[in-house]
Amino acid sequence: MSFENLKNNYSKLLEFLEKEKY
């Protein structure tokens, strides 16, 4: 997996966690 791919997945994960907080 490429670094760009990893960053992308991580961003999505953070977004998901932000949403789940509320």
ABEGO torsion letter per residue (X at the ends): XBAAAAAAAAAAAAAAAAAAAX
